[in-house]
């Protein structure tokens, strides 16, 4: 019982998922002064409105943030097997024309025949809605042209795709022979459109007078064109690598800008954008093991390449404003920033926005518990002992008082519940933040005397052999009569009372103050000998339960260990123990 494993056992407890980026579908005016984006977060000021958590479009301009779209009408929301989201914001270079797309996603079933997956774009000139277009729309930088594209998932009978170019000045509409090469920067102020044959990867530059096939070095999977019609930037998949390339329209030169090994071609990896005059291209470095995705700048002639961003959490999306001098980026810690391309100076449009959800359903005095999410901390840090109440610039509050912090990272905060906390009504756990978006609202949970959770790896408890020679696994199962060691949180009060924020001593035991037992099976199986249950020596907020295996072992390759308060059906926990077959 005196062997110390250390708090690294927490790494075996639960895998931490990374939440998706919270600010996405970025769009901006030519000077970068107005930025549009989609998010399913709501402004703190909007919380009393109890708006649905569907994606909506917001705009930030001169420090002010404004919601531009409203939830779908109830008649639309009530359609069966459907979900709705606003996305694809588009804006002209001067900000005079804005559009967004309402997506109607079919979730399956016979309802998809009557209500297939579809999308509708809404154009606004100034502040007045003016036009509705089927499918996804994109707007030319001068605001004169809108290109819309609709392809349906699976309606019966089948419907043809709709691909149209609208002259918003004259009112003329033309049908296009192929889809746009990308969801933005495929239509120019002259009315030219860059189209893509998705079967062959062939690019065509279309206008009302002509259609010119571009003889690129590789088949394209998406492409963009600058407004001056000098360069096409496209992504190609060669079978082993994904390449970002630039094609000069006048000369036919085709230059490699960036390349990465890849076996997956369906999703754009470089997420490039180009300035109106074509002098600069911004792209994202594809994610590499151990490295964050960052934004890079390069000229289309493959010169002047340099890294633009160095954010610890990386960049999830970025675009280049039409003037080529300003970049807008969303980061992995849920910031939205403006970057001066010449100097690299960064200005926060929206500060880091923590997104959180509890890894617990109650607070148990003495235990360590996790708060999970994204953007919770700028960097990772582990607290020294006694545990600090501020770590890596992060504080976590319970009823307004700071909690001891075991560790912080962008995706997880481990904290200890004070031993002195008495069971009772719900306590409030909150993470102070400066963002105007409510991504991490205060959490109210009850305080209980015991709520066992045994640390586990996939499929089995985290168990150690009695001689601490290694973990109990299917390859090294528990033996008949062996005392195995299980680790848990939530087992409650110990005697004598332990000091919060420091490891349990290695030369003194702190057994549980209240009765505790372990049994085999889910119900009233036979009780097992428990030589010790209490704080794990040398660890903070982790409990150790020593359980003697029955001799002989039951038939099978595993048994279910069920531990907790005698006579209680709720204050119990457990898991599977691999055993040697008899």
C-alpha positions, 0 to 999 in steps of 0.5 A, a space after each residue: 500500500 505504500 507504493 507511489 504511482 503518481 498522478 500520471 495515472 490520470 492520463 489513463 482515466 479518460 480520453 479527451 476529445 477536441 471540440 470543433 472550431 467555434 468561429 468558422 465560414 469567415 468572410 471580410 470586406 476588402 479592407 478587413 474592417 468588417 468580418 462575418 462568421 458563423 457560430 453556434 455560440 450566443 452572445 452573453 447578452 443574448 442568453 435571456 432570449 433562449 435562442 436555439 443552438 443552431 449556427 447563426 451569422 454574426 458580424 464584428 465591426 469597429 469592436 461591435 458584434 451584431 447577430 445578422 440572422 434569426 432562427 428558422 420559422 417554427 413551421 420549418 423547424 418542425 419538419 421531421 428528420 431535419 436540422 437547420 443551420 445558417 452558414 456561408 456568409 459572403 460580402 462584397 468588398 465594400 460591405 454593401 451586399 451581404 448574403 448567407 445560406 440557410 441549410 436544410 439537412 435531411 436526417 434520413 427516412 422517408 421524409 427525405 423524399 418529400 423534404 430533400 436536403 437543400 440550401 437557400 441563400 438570401 441576399 441583402 443590399 444595405 439592410 434590406 433583403 432583396 433576393 432569394 437564390 436556390 443553393 449556396 451563393 457567392 458574391 463578386 468582390 465589386 458586388 455586381 454578380 452572384 453565383 449560386 449552386 444547388 445540388 440535392 442529396 436524394 429527392 425522388 424523382 431526381 432533380 438537376 443541379 442548378 448553377 446560375 450567374 446573376 447580374 445584380 445590376 442588370 437583372 440578367 441570369 445565365 445558366 452555367 455548364 459546370 459547378 463553381 470551382 469553390 465556394 468563394 472567389 470563383 466569380 469576378 467583378 467582370 462576370 467571369 466564373 471559374 468552373 470545375 469538372 469534378 469528374 476530370 478535375 478540369 478548370 474552365 474560365 467562363 464568361 458570357 462571351 467565351 469558355 476557356 479550358 485551363 491546361 493545369 499541370 494536375 487535375 484540380 479538386 478545388 480552385 480560386 481566381 483573383 479578381 484581376 483575372 491573373 492567377 488561379 490557385 488550386 489544390 491537386 491530389 496526385 495519389 500520394 501528395 496533395 499540392 497547392 499550385 498557382 496557374 498564371 492565366 496569361 502565360 500558362 505557367 503552373 507553379 508549386 506553392 506547397 505540398 504535403 503527403 496525403 492519402 485523403 483527397 475529399 477535403 481541402 487541406 490548404 484552405 487558400 485565399 488570394 488578394 484581389 490583385 493576385 499578389 499574395 496568397 494565404 494558405 494553412 499548413 496541413 496538420 502534422 503530428 506534434 505541430 499546430 496548423 499555422 497560416 502562411 503567405 506566398 506570392 503566386 510565383 512561388 516567391 516570398 513564402 513565410 509563416 504568418 502566424 505562431 499561435 500555440 493553439 494553431 489556426 483553424 481557418 483564415 482568409 486574406 482580405 481583398 486588399 491583400 494586406 489584412 488576414 483574418 484568422 480563427 484560432 484553436 483557442 477560439 479567438 478571432 483575430 486580424 493580422 497585418 500581413 506586412 508586420 505580423 501584428 495581431 489584433 483581437 476581434 474576439 478574445 479567447 472563448 473557452 468552451 466547456 462541459 463538465 466531466 462530472 455530475 456531482 462534486 465530492 469532497 476531496 476528489 479531483 475532477 475534470 472540466 473539459 472543452 476547448 480554449 480552456 487555457 493558452 498552454 498546458 501546465 501542472 501545479 506544484 504542491 500545495 496546489 495553486 488556485 491560479 495556474 497558467 493564467 487560469 482560475 476556476 471558481 466554486 461559489 465564487 471562491 478559487 479551486 485548487 488546480 492540479 493541471 490545465 491544458 487547452 482541452 481540460 482542467 483538473 481541479 480538486 474539490 476541497 475536503 472541507 466542503 459539506 454535502 448539500 445543495 448545488 454548488 456553482 462551478 464557473 470559469 472567468 472569461 473575457 469573451 462576449 460569447 457564452 461558451 462556458 456558462 456556470 455549471 450547477 451540480 449537487 455536492 454529495 458525500 460519495 459518487 464512485 467513479 473508477 478510473 478505466 482504460 478502454 474496456 477495463 478498470 485501471 488495476 495494478 497487480 499486488 506487487 506493483 509489477 504492472 497493470 492487470 490486463 487480458 494479457 496479464 490477468 488477476 490471479 486467484 487470491 491476489 490482492 489487486 489495486 484499483 484507483 477511483 475518484 468520488 469515494 468521499 470523506 477519510 479519517 483523519 481529515 486530509 488537507 486539500 491540495 497536497 498529496 496523501 502521505 506515504 507513511 500514513 494511511 487515510 482510510 474511508 470514514 464511511 462503510 465501503 464494500 466490493 462485490 462481484 456482479 451487478 446485483 447482490 453477488 458475494 462480498 469480497 475482502 477489501 483490506 484497504 480503501 482510502 486515499 492513494 499514498 503520494 497522490 492528490 484526490 485519488 483513492 486506492 481500493 485493494 480487493 482480494 480476488 476470490 479463490 477459486 475464480 469464477 468461470 470466464 475470462 473476466 468478472 465485474 467488480 461492483 464497489 460502493 456504499 453497502 445497501 445503496 444502489 446509487 453510491 456505487 461504481 465498478 468495471 471489468 476485471 480480466 481474470 485467468 480462465 479456470 
